[in-house]
Amino acid sequence: MMDVFFIERDPYAPIRHCYPVSKILYEGKSEYQEIMVIESPHFGKVLVLDGVAQCDERFEFIYHEFISHVPLFAHPNPEDVLIIGGGDGGALREVLKHKEVKRAVLVDIDKQVIEVSKKFFPTMAVAFEDPRVIVLNEDGYKYVQDYEQEFDVIIVDSTDPVGFAHVLTTEEFFKYVYRALKDDGIYVGQTESIHYHADIVRRVQKSLRKVFPIVDLYTAVIPGYAGYWWTFSIASKKHPVREPSRDVNIQTKLYSADMHRHAFLPESFYQKILSG
Ligand code: AG3
């Protein structure tokens, strides 16, 4: 039998990541991107956007727990949460585990990603059924411009910062995010691999530092992404972020108070990353 592989098209990575493919379940093109769902032994179904793997059934929980629970537990009372991107529903599912959350707005420009997730990834898309959820298919960059003092936590769960997602990592965008957050609000965004995309990590961290008083970086190992330590850039108006501010009173597979603390890099290594 011939081995078939899907080779990832990440223009910034110095290596090519490939996944064995047992079946192509879906191939389509939306107004914004190519969408593909493959079945891969070991990983299960994998969602691929513009040739880059976004999440796989087996390990998506790691990414989604860390992008959601670190900012939500750093915040003492996250009632209003905005997710930009995240059309698969994985981050939303984690956010909704917090009983403090009264309203979760998900703004994903691409309706088709949500539809594909509902069809192929029911364990993530289940989140869309929750009555606290508002889904908008709009441009997230434009959406935040309309709000002031509105959200406790803003999560940017976007594709890589190439093409239409690039604007979500600019200083101009972070100024709007700052304004859309309440006085003690917290922002988080996925910022690629510390080993393979260090320039992107540095650029985003520098832009955030121009806007927010507290900026930090934490990591998680996501087996489905090429690059070992995957980074999340976090920025806060007031609350410290390295410790949870509340009891971890929800069901998770990996995230815990200890994992929260350990996800942050030692100061000396962090400074080294920042200075290049
Ligand atoms: N969004 C970020 C995926 C980044 C993958 N990048 C890469 N493999 N080069 C994931 C969306 C999950 N909700």
py3Dmol code that shows the C-alpha trace and the ligand (Angstrom):
import py3Dmol

protein = """\
ATOM      1  CA  MET A   1       0.000   0.000   0.000  1.00  0.00           C
ATOM      2  CA  MET A   2       1.227   3.483  -0.855  1.00  0.00           C
ATOM      3  CA  ASP A   3       1.729   5.958   1.997  1.00  0.00           C
ATOM      4  CA  VAL A   4      -0.048   9.260   1.386  1.00  0.00           C
ATOM      5  CA  PHE A   5       1.007  12.399   3.251  1.00  0.00           C
ATOM      6  CA  PHE A   6      -0.359  15.874   3.587  1.00  0.00           C
ATOM      7  CA  ILE A   7       2.551  18.345   3.644  1.00  0.00           C
ATOM      8  CA  GLU A   8       1.826  21.554   5.495  1.00  0.00           C
ATOM      9  CA  ARG A   9       2.257  24.850   3.695  1.00  0.00           C
ATOM     10  CA  ASP A  10       3.555  27.097   6.481  1.00  0.00           C
ATOM     11  CA  PRO A  11       5.697  29.689   4.687  1.00  0.00           C
ATOM     12  CA  TYR A  12       7.488  30.724   7.894  1.00  0.00           C
ATOM     13  CA  ALA A  13       8.462  27.326   9.259  1.00  0.00           C
ATOM     14  CA  PRO A  14      12.002  26.161   8.508  1.00  0.00           C
ATOM     15  CA  ILE A  15      10.808  22.589   8.218  1.00  0.00           C
ATOM     16  CA  ARG A  16       7.838  20.925   6.562  1.00  0.00           C
ATOM     17  CA  HIS A  17       5.443  19.100   8.798  1.00  0.00           C
ATOM     18  CA  CYS A  18       3.527  16.223   7.256  1.00  0.00           C
ATOM     19  CA  TYR A  19       0.634  14.098   8.373  1.00  0.00           C
ATOM     20  CA  PRO A  20      -0.199  10.656   7.049  1.00  0.00           C
ATOM     21  CA  VAL A  21      -3.595  10.758   5.340  1.00  0.00           C
ATOM     22  CA  SER A  22      -5.983   7.842   5.290  1.00  0.00           C
ATOM     23  CA  LYS A  23      -8.853   9.791   3.715  1.00  0.00           C
ATOM     24  CA  ILE A  24      -9.745  13.259   2.487  1.00  0.00           C
ATOM     25  CA  LEU A  25     -13.154  13.946   4.005  1.00  0.00           C
ATOM     26  CA  TYR A  26     -13.790  17.441   2.673  1.00  0.00           C
ATOM     27  CA  GLU A  27     -12.251  19.895   0.256  1.00  0.00           C
ATOM     28  CA  GLY A  28     -13.764  23.284  -0.394  1.00  0.00           C
ATOM     29  CA  LYS A  29     -13.024  26.938  -0.971  1.00  0.00           C
ATOM     30  CA  SER A  30     -14.772  29.717   0.900  1.00  0.00           C
ATOM     31  CA  GLU A  31     -14.680  33.418   0.097  1.00  0.00           C
ATOM     32  CA  TYR A  32     -11.552  33.664   2.269  1.00  0.00           C
ATOM     33  CA  GLN A  33      -9.625  30.421   2.217  1.00  0.00           C
ATOM     34  CA  GLU A  34      -9.237  26.807   1.184  1.00  0.00           C
ATOM     35  CA  ILE A  35     -10.815  24.457   3.707  1.00  0.00           C
ATOM     36  CA  MET A  36      -9.914  20.806   3.992  1.00  0.00           C
ATOM     37  CA  VAL A  37     -10.665  18.027   6.471  1.00  0.00           C
ATOM     38  CA  ILE A  38      -8.421  14.995   6.392  1.00  0.00           C
ATOM     39  CA  GLU A  39      -8.486  11.790   8.376  1.00  0.00           C
ATOM     40  CA  SER A  40      -5.071  10.976   9.758  1.00  0.00           C
ATOM     41  CA  PRO A  41      -4.097   7.875  11.711  1.00  0.00           C
ATOM     42  CA  HIS A  42      -3.072   8.844  15.259  1.00  0.00           C
ATOM     43  CA  PHE A  43      -4.486  12.417  15.012  1.00  0.00           C
ATOM     44  CA  GLY A  44      -8.030  11.671  13.848  1.00  0.00           C
ATOM     45  CA  LYS A  45      -9.753  14.344  11.786  1.00  0.00           C
ATOM     46  CA  VAL A  46      -7.610  17.397  11.031  1.00  0.00           C
ATOM     47  CA  LEU A  47      -8.956  20.797   9.997  1.00  0.00           C
ATOM     48  CA  VAL A  48      -6.686  22.443   7.419  1.00  0.00           C
ATOM     49  CA  LEU A  49      -7.053  26.075   6.317  1.00  0.00           C
ATOM     50  CA  ASP A  50      -5.022  27.374   3.383  1.00  0.00           C
ATOM     51  CA  GLY A  51      -2.736  24.356   3.659  1.00  0.00           C
ATOM     52  CA  VAL A  52      -2.004  24.797   7.392  1.00  0.00           C
ATOM     53  CA  ALA A  53      -3.290  22.416  10.070  1.00  0.00           C
ATOM     54  CA  GLN A  54      -5.473  24.229  12.602  1.00  0.00           C
ATOM     55  CA  CYS A  55      -6.569  21.468  14.917  1.00  0.00           C
ATOM     56  CA  ASP A  56      -6.859  17.742  15.171  1.00  0.00           C
ATOM     57  CA  GLU A  57      -9.344  15.672  17.101  1.00  0.00           C
ATOM     58  CA  ARG A  58      -6.786  14.061  19.346  1.00  0.00           C
ATOM     59  CA  PHE A  59      -4.812  17.043  20.625  1.00  0.00           C
ATOM     60  CA  GLU A  60      -7.008  20.104  20.041  1.00  0.00           C
ATOM     61  CA  PHE A  61      -7.821  20.136  23.747  1.00  0.00           C
ATOM     62  CA  ILE A  62      -4.278  21.220  24.633  1.00  0.00           C
ATOM     63  CA  TYR A  63      -4.339  24.316  22.439  1.00  0.00           C
ATOM     64  CA  HIS A  64      -7.901  25.221  23.379  1.00  0.00           C
ATOM     65  CA  GLU A  65      -7.438  24.732  27.115  1.00  0.00           C
ATOM     66  CA  PHE A  66      -4.352  26.943  27.157  1.00  0.00           C
ATOM     67  CA  ILE A  67      -5.614  29.717  24.907  1.00  0.00           C
ATOM     68  CA  SER A  68      -8.781  29.949  27.039  1.00  0.00           C
ATOM     69  CA  HIS A  69      -8.076  29.084  30.657  1.00  0.00           C
ATOM     70  CA  VAL A  70      -4.890  31.069  31.176  1.00  0.00           C
ATOM     71  CA  PRO A  71      -6.595  34.437  30.475  1.00  0.00           C
ATOM     72  CA  LEU A  72      -9.933  33.405  31.992  1.00  0.00           C
ATOM     73  CA  PHE A  73      -8.395  32.196  35.258  1.00  0.00           C
ATOM     74  CA  ALA A  74      -6.041  35.183  35.436  1.00  0.00           C
ATOM     75  CA  HIS A  75      -9.209  37.282  35.433  1.00  0.00           C
ATOM     76  CA  PRO A  76     -11.204  37.246  38.705  1.00  0.00           C
ATOM     77  CA  ASN A  77     -14.618  37.522  37.059  1.00  0.00           C
ATOM     78  CA  PRO A  78     -14.733  37.053  33.282  1.00  0.00           C
ATOM     79  CA  GLU A  79     -18.357  37.775  32.384  1.00  0.00           C
ATOM     80  CA  ASP A  80     -18.050  39.082  28.828  1.00  0.00           C
ATOM     81  CA  VAL A  81     -15.715  37.252  26.495  1.00  0.00           C
ATOM     82  CA  LEU A  82     -14.937  37.947  22.849  1.00  0.00           C
ATOM     83  CA  ILE A  83     -13.310  35.352  20.592  1.00  0.00           C
ATOM     84  CA  ILE A  84     -12.005  36.525  17.243  1.00  0.00           C
ATOM     85  CA  GLY A  85     -11.574  33.611  14.835  1.00  0.00           C
ATOM     86  CA  GLY A  86     -12.010  30.234  16.513  1.00  0.00           C
ATOM     87  CA  GLY A  87     -14.756  29.157  14.093  1.00  0.00           C
ATOM     88  CA  ASP A  88     -14.190  25.501  14.935  1.00  0.00           C
ATOM     89  CA  GLY A  89     -15.698  26.172  18.382  1.00  0.00           C
ATOM     90  CA  GLY A  90     -12.848  24.619  20.436  1.00  0.00           C
ATOM     91  CA  ALA A  91     -11.917  27.773  22.364  1.00  0.00           C
ATOM     92  CA  LEU A  92     -15.596  28.592  22.816  1.00  0.00           C
ATOM     93  CA  ARG A  93     -16.222  25.174  24.398  1.00  0.00           C
ATOM     94  CA  GLU A  94     -13.499  25.859  26.972  1.00  0.00           C
ATOM     95  CA  VAL A  95     -14.622  29.443  27.659  1.00  0.00           C
ATOM     96  CA  LEU A  96     -18.152  28.235  28.395  1.00  0.00           C
ATOM     97  CA  LYS A  97     -16.870  25.949  31.145  1.00  0.00           C
ATOM     98  CA  HIS A  98     -16.521  29.088  33.306  1.00  0.00           C
ATOM     99  CA  LYS A  99     -19.820  29.700  35.020  1.00  0.00           C
ATOM    100  CA  GLU A 100     -18.808  33.364  35.409  1.00  0.00           C
ATOM    101  CA  VAL A 101     -19.178  33.827  31.644  1.00  0.00           C
ATOM    102  CA  LYS A 102     -22.507  35.448  30.865  1.00  0.00           C
ATOM    103  CA  ARG A 103     -21.909  36.221  27.209  1.00  0.00           C
ATOM    104  CA  ALA A 104     -19.422  34.806  24.706  1.00  0.00           C
ATOM    105  CA  VAL A 105     -19.299  36.579  21.360  1.00  0.00           C
ATOM    106  CA  LEU A 106     -17.520  34.682  18.580  1.00  0.00           C
ATOM    107  CA  VAL A 107     -16.600  36.723  15.521  1.00  0.00           C
ATOM    108  CA  ASP A 108     -15.265  34.581  12.705  1.00  0.00           C
ATOM    109  CA  ILE A 109     -15.128  36.114   9.261  1.00  0.00           C
ATOM    110  CA  ASP A 110     -15.633  32.724   7.608  1.00  0.00           C
ATOM    111  CA  LYS A 111     -19.052  31.149   8.074  1.00  0.00           C
ATOM    112  CA  GLN A 112     -17.971  28.069   6.158  1.00  0.00           C
ATOM    113  CA  VAL A 113     -15.407  27.117   8.838  1.00  0.00           C
ATOM    114  CA  ILE A 114     -18.238  27.003  11.389  1.00  0.00           C
ATOM    115  CA  GLU A 115     -20.360  24.885   9.073  1.00  0.00           C
ATOM    116  CA  VAL A 116     -17.513  22.465   8.395  1.00  0.00           C
ATOM    117  CA  SER A 117     -16.838  22.174  12.122  1.00  0.00           C
ATOM    118  CA  LYS A 118     -20.502  21.438  12.839  1.00  0.00           C
ATOM    119  CA  LYS A 119     -20.353  18.615  10.307  1.00  0.00           C
ATOM    120  CA  PHE A 120     -16.962  17.064  11.107  1.00  0.00           C
ATOM    121  CA  PHE A 121     -15.965  18.179  14.617  1.00  0.00           C
ATOM    122  CA  PRO A 122     -19.056  17.810  16.821  1.00  0.00           C
ATOM    123  CA  THR A 123     -17.020  17.706  20.034  1.00  0.00           C
ATOM    124  CA  MET A 124     -15.846  21.276  19.381  1.00  0.00           C
ATOM    125  CA  ALA A 125     -18.927  22.613  17.613  1.00  0.00           C
ATOM    126  CA  VAL A 126     -21.146  21.549  20.522  1.00  0.00           C
ATOM    127  CA  ALA A 127     -20.278  24.955  21.993  1.00  0.00           C
ATOM    128  CA  PHE A 128     -22.450  26.737  19.433  1.00  0.00           C
ATOM    129  CA  GLU A 129     -25.576  25.311  21.113  1.00  0.00           C
ATOM    130  CA  ASP A 130     -25.032  27.249  24.360  1.00  0.00           C
ATOM    131  CA  PRO A 131     -27.515  30.112  24.898  1.00  0.00           C
ATOM    132  CA  ARG A 132     -24.738  32.436  26.133  1.00  0.00           C
ATOM    133  CA  VAL A 133     -23.152  32.399  22.670  1.00  0.00           C
ATOM    134  CA  ILE A 134     -23.513  35.078  19.991  1.00  0.00           C
ATOM    135  CA  VAL A 135     -21.960  34.193  16.624  1.00  0.00           C
ATOM    136  CA  LEU A 136     -21.162  36.874  14.066  1.00  0.00           C
ATOM    137  CA  ASN A 137     -19.615  36.339  10.659  1.00  0.00           C
ATOM    138  CA  GLU A 138     -17.815  39.625  10.366  1.00  0.00           C
ATOM    139  CA  ASP A 139     -14.337  41.021  10.153  1.00  0.00           C
ATOM    140  CA  GLY A 140     -12.935  40.836  13.717  1.00  0.00           C
ATOM    141  CA  TYR A 141     -10.635  43.808  13.099  1.00  0.00           C
ATOM    142  CA  LYS A 142     -13.600  46.022  12.254  1.00  0.00           C
ATOM    143  CA  TYR A 143     -15.758  44.534  15.013  1.00  0.00           C
ATOM    144  CA  VAL A 144     -13.455  45.605  17.880  1.00  0.00           C
ATOM    145  CA  GLN A 145     -13.329  49.153  16.549  1.00  0.00           C
ATOM    146  CA  ASP A 146     -16.973  49.648  17.520  1.00  0.00           C
ATOM    147  CA  TYR A 147     -16.553  48.873  21.226  1.00  0.00           C
ATOM    148  CA  GLU A 148     -15.245  50.608  24.312  1.00  0.00           C
ATOM    149  CA  GLN A 149     -15.001  49.062  27.797  1.00  0.00           C
ATOM    150  CA  GLU A 150     -17.070  46.094  26.663  1.00  0.00           C
ATOM    151  CA  PHE A 151     -15.169  42.841  27.292  1.00  0.00           C
ATOM    152  CA  ASP A 152     -13.331  41.231  30.213  1.00  0.00           C
ATOM    153  CA  VAL A 153     -11.316  38.902  28.008  1.00  0.00           C
ATOM    154  CA  ILE A 154     -10.541  39.036  24.286  1.00  0.00           C
ATOM    155  CA  ILE A 155      -9.123  35.869  22.713  1.00  0.00           C
ATOM    156  CA  VAL A 156      -7.699  35.998  19.206  1.00  0.00           C
ATOM    157  CA  ASP A 157      -7.724  32.428  17.897  1.00  0.00           C
ATOM    158  CA  SER A 158      -6.665  33.158  14.358  1.00  0.00           C
ATOM    159  CA  THR A 159      -4.796  31.449  11.570  1.00  0.00           C
ATOM    160  CA  ASP A 160      -1.104  32.280  11.127  1.00  0.00           C
ATOM    161  CA  PRO A 161      -0.407  36.007  10.682  1.00  0.00           C
ATOM    162  CA  VAL A 162      -0.047  35.817   6.926  1.00  0.00           C
ATOM    163  CA  GLY A 163      -2.721  36.970   4.516  1.00  0.00           C
ATOM    164  CA  PHE A 164      -5.953  38.300   5.987  1.00  0.00           C
ATOM    165  CA  ALA A 165      -5.074  37.386   9.606  1.00  0.00           C
ATOM    166  CA  HIS A 166      -1.934  39.575   9.605  1.00  0.00           C
ATOM    167  CA  VAL A 167      -3.806  42.722  10.699  1.00  0.00           C
ATOM    168  CA  LEU A 168      -4.772  40.948  13.934  1.00  0.00           C
ATOM    169  CA  THR A 169      -1.154  41.178  15.113  1.00  0.00           C
ATOM    170  CA  THR A 170      -0.512  44.885  14.493  1.00  0.00           C
ATOM    171  CA  GLU A 171      -0.102  47.705  17.016  1.00  0.00           C
ATOM    172  CA  GLU A 172      -3.131  49.495  15.510  1.00  0.00           C
ATOM    173  CA  PHE A 173      -5.290  46.444  16.189  1.00  0.00           C
ATOM    174  CA  PHE A 174      -3.968  46.125  19.756  1.00  0.00           C
ATOM    175  CA  LYS A 175      -5.002  49.751  20.403  1.00  0.00           C
ATOM    176  CA  TYR A 176      -8.569  48.866  19.453  1.00  0.00           C
ATOM    177  CA  VAL A 177      -8.383  45.710  21.584  1.00  0.00           C
ATOM    178  CA  TYR A 178      -7.181  47.815  24.543  1.00  0.00           C
ATOM    179  CA  ARG A 179     -10.106  50.180  24.115  1.00  0.00           C
ATOM    180  CA  ALA A 180     -12.656  47.364  23.730  1.00  0.00           C
ATOM    181  CA  LEU A 181     -11.499  45.807  27.013  1.00  0.00           C
ATOM    182  CA  LYS A 182     -12.853  46.915  30.381  1.00  0.00           C
ATOM    183  CA  ASP A 183     -10.436  48.607  32.821  1.00  0.00           C
ATOM    184  CA  ASP A 184      -9.169  45.263  34.075  1.00  0.00           C
ATOM    185  CA  GLY A 185      -9.440  43.338  30.807  1.00  0.00           C
ATOM    186  CA  ILE A 186      -7.049  40.724  29.422  1.00  0.00           C
ATOM    187  CA  TYR A 187      -6.068  39.929  25.827  1.00  0.00           C
ATOM    188  CA  VAL A 188      -4.553  36.693  24.500  1.00  0.00           C
ATOM    189  CA  GLY A 189      -3.562  35.617  21.003  1.00  0.00           C
ATOM    190  CA  GLN A 190      -1.775  32.621  19.497  1.00  0.00           C
ATOM    191  CA  THR A 191       1.655  33.737  18.269  1.00  0.00           C
ATOM    192  CA  GLU A 192       3.270  30.714  16.642  1.00  0.00           C
ATOM    193  CA  SER A 193       6.299  28.648  17.629  1.00  0.00           C
ATOM    194  CA  ILE A 194       9.051  30.068  19.771  1.00  0.00           C
ATOM    195  CA  HIS A 195      11.616  27.970  17.913  1.00  0.00           C
ATOM    196  CA  TYR A 196      10.455  28.412  14.328  1.00  0.00           C
ATOM    197  CA  HIS A 197       8.711  31.777  14.291  1.00  0.00           C
ATOM    198  CA  ALA A 198      10.714  33.804  16.844  1.00  0.00           C
ATOM    199  CA  ASP A 199      10.560  36.941  14.660  1.00  0.00           C
ATOM    200  CA  ILE A 200       6.786  36.885  14.756  1.00  0.00           C
ATOM    201  CA  VAL A 201       6.779  36.342  18.524  1.00  0.00           C
ATOM    202  CA  ARG A 202       9.135  39.318  19.010  1.00  0.00           C
ATOM    203  CA  ARG A 203       7.200  41.581  16.671  1.00  0.00           C
ATOM    204  CA  VAL A 204       3.882  40.886  18.408  1.00  0.00           C
ATOM    205  CA  GLN A 205       5.357  41.220  21.899  1.00  0.00           C
ATOM    206  CA  LYS A 206       6.913  44.576  21.004  1.00  0.00           C
ATOM    207  CA  SER A 207       3.655  45.888  19.587  1.00  0.00           C
ATOM    208  CA  LEU A 208       1.721  44.751  22.658  1.00  0.00           C
ATOM    209  CA  ARG A 209       4.246  46.454  24.946  1.00  0.00           C
ATOM    210  CA  LYS A 210       3.533  49.762  23.278  1.00  0.00           C
ATOM    211  CA  VAL A 211      -0.125  49.445  24.221  1.00  0.00           C
ATOM    212  CA  PHE A 212      -0.513  47.392  27.445  1.00  0.00           C
ATOM    213  CA  PRO A 213       1.223  47.808  30.837  1.00  0.00           C
ATOM    214  CA  ILE A 214       1.495  44.034  31.458  1.00  0.00           C
ATOM    215  CA  VAL A 215       2.666  41.782  28.615  1.00  0.00           C
ATOM    216  CA  ASP A 216       3.868  38.202  28.867  1.00  0.00           C
ATOM    217  CA  LEU A 217       4.374  35.020  26.908  1.00  0.00           C
ATOM    218  CA  TYR A 218       3.414  31.457  27.714  1.00  0.00           C
ATOM    219  CA  THR A 219       3.710  28.206  25.848  1.00  0.00           C
ATOM    220  CA  ALA A 220       2.192  24.785  25.386  1.00  0.00           C
ATOM    221  CA  VAL A 221       3.374  21.859  23.327  1.00  0.00           C
ATOM    222  CA  ILE A 222       0.806  21.149  20.616  1.00  0.00           C
ATOM    223  CA  PRO A 223       1.731  17.865  18.910  1.00  0.00           C
ATOM    224  CA  GLY A 224      -0.156  18.722  15.719  1.00  0.00           C
ATOM    225  CA  TYR A 225       1.808  21.924  15.045  1.00  0.00           C
ATOM    226  CA  ALA A 226       5.381  21.958  13.839  1.00  0.00           C
ATOM    227  CA  GLY A 227       7.439  23.882  16.357  1.00  0.00           C
ATOM    228  CA  TYR A 228       7.426  22.279  19.838  1.00  0.00           C
ATOM    229  CA  TRP A 229       6.672  25.191  22.175  1.00  0.00           C
ATOM    230  CA  TRP A 230       3.690  27.015  20.755  1.00  0.00           C
ATOM    231  CA  THR A 231       3.349  30.554  22.113  1.00  0.00           C
ATOM    232  CA  PHE A 232       0.469  32.614  23.373  1.00  0.00           C
ATOM    233  CA  SER A 233       0.991  36.331  23.873  1.00  0.00           C
ATOM    234  CA  ILE A 234      -1.009  37.689  26.776  1.00  0.00           C
ATOM    235  CA  ALA A 235      -1.550  41.331  27.728  1.00  0.00           C
ATOM    236  CA  SER A 236      -3.366  42.726  30.722  1.00  0.00           C
ATOM    237  CA  LYS A 237      -4.540  46.165  31.805  1.00  0.00           C
ATOM    238  CA  LYS A 238      -4.358  45.429  35.530  1.00  0.00           C
ATOM    239  CA  HIS A 239      -4.387  41.815  36.754  1.00  0.00           C
ATOM    240  CA  PRO A 240      -1.151  39.826  36.952  1.00  0.00           C
ATOM    241  CA  VAL A 241      -1.285  36.883  34.559  1.00  0.00           C
ATOM    242  CA  ARG A 242       1.264  34.338  35.789  1.00  0.00           C
ATOM    243  CA  GLU A 243      -1.034  32.939  38.493  1.00  0.00           C
ATOM    244  CA  PRO A 244      -4.683  31.904  38.390  1.00  0.00           C
ATOM    245  CA  SER A 245      -6.719  34.355  40.463  1.00  0.00           C
ATOM    246  CA  ARG A 246      -9.462  31.835  41.291  1.00  0.00           C
ATOM    247  CA  ASP A 247      -9.805  28.150  42.141  1.00  0.00           C
ATOM    248  CA  VAL A 248      -9.567  25.908  39.104  1.00  0.00           C
ATOM    249  CA  ASN A 249     -13.068  24.554  39.532  1.00  0.00           C
ATOM    250  CA  ILE A 250     -13.736  23.178  36.046  1.00  0.00           C
ATOM    251  CA  GLN A 251     -13.061  19.871  34.256  1.00  0.00           C
ATOM    252  CA  THR A 252      -9.949  19.939  32.069  1.00  0.00           C
ATOM    253  CA  LYS A 253      -7.667  17.285  30.620  1.00  0.00           C
ATOM    254  CA  LEU A 254      -4.363  19.099  31.090  1.00  0.00           C
ATOM    255  CA  TYR A 255      -4.744  22.673  32.334  1.00  0.00           C
ATOM    256  CA  SER A 256      -4.389  23.131  36.092  1.00  0.00           C
ATOM    257  CA  ALA A 257      -3.144  25.861  38.433  1.00  0.00           C
ATOM    258  CA  ASP A 258       0.331  24.322  38.288  1.00  0.00           C
ATOM    259  CA  MET A 259       0.288  24.056  34.512  1.00  0.00           C
ATOM    260  CA  HIS A 260      -0.781  27.718  34.390  1.00  0.00           C
ATOM    261  CA  ARG A 261       2.334  28.760  36.328  1.00  0.00           C
ATOM    262  CA  HIS A 262       4.628  26.427  34.422  1.00  0.00           C
ATOM    263  CA  ALA A 263       3.390  27.616  31.047  1.00  0.00           C
ATOM    264  CA  PHE A 264       5.265  30.912  31.540  1.00  0.00           C
ATOM    265  CA  LEU A 265       8.937  31.097  30.645  1.00  0.00           C
ATOM    266  CA  PRO A 266      11.608  31.933  33.207  1.00  0.00           C
ATOM    267  CA  GLU A 267      12.304  35.677  33.063  1.00  0.00           C
ATOM    268  CA  SER A 268      15.889  35.294  31.771  1.00  0.00           C
ATOM    269  CA  PHE A 269      14.853  33.101  28.840  1.00  0.00           C
ATOM    270  CA  TYR A 270      11.907  35.340  28.073  1.00  0.00           C
ATOM    271  CA  GLN A 271      14.175  38.410  27.938  1.00  0.00           C
ATOM    272  CA  LYS A 272      16.489  36.550  25.597  1.00  0.00           C
ATOM    273  CA  ILE A 273      13.629  35.761  23.242  1.00  0.00           C
ATOM    274  CA  LEU A 274      12.532  39.392  23.280  1.00  0.00           C
ATOM    275  CA  SER A 275      15.957  40.780  22.519  1.00  0.00           C
ATOM    276  CA  GLY A 276      16.560  38.212  19.756  1.00  0.00           C
TER     277      GLY A 276
END
"""
ligand_1 = """\
13
AG3
N -5.415 28.477 15.112
C -3.994 28.585 15.076
C -3.317 27.521 14.319
C -1.958 27.841 13.959
C -1.342 26.723 13.249
N -0.168 27.152 12.631
C 0.734 26.319 12.119
N 0.559 25.026 12.238
N 1.748 26.834 11.517
C -5.967 27.271 15.498
C -7.422 27.307 15.478
C -7.957 26.378 16.469
N -9.162 26.839 17.018
"""
view = py3Dmol.view(width=600, height=400)
view.addModel(protein, "pdb")
view.setStyle({"model": 0}, {"cartoon": {"style": "trace"}})
view.addModel(ligand_1, "xyz")
view.setStyle({"model": 1}, {"stick": {}})
view.zoomTo()
view.show()
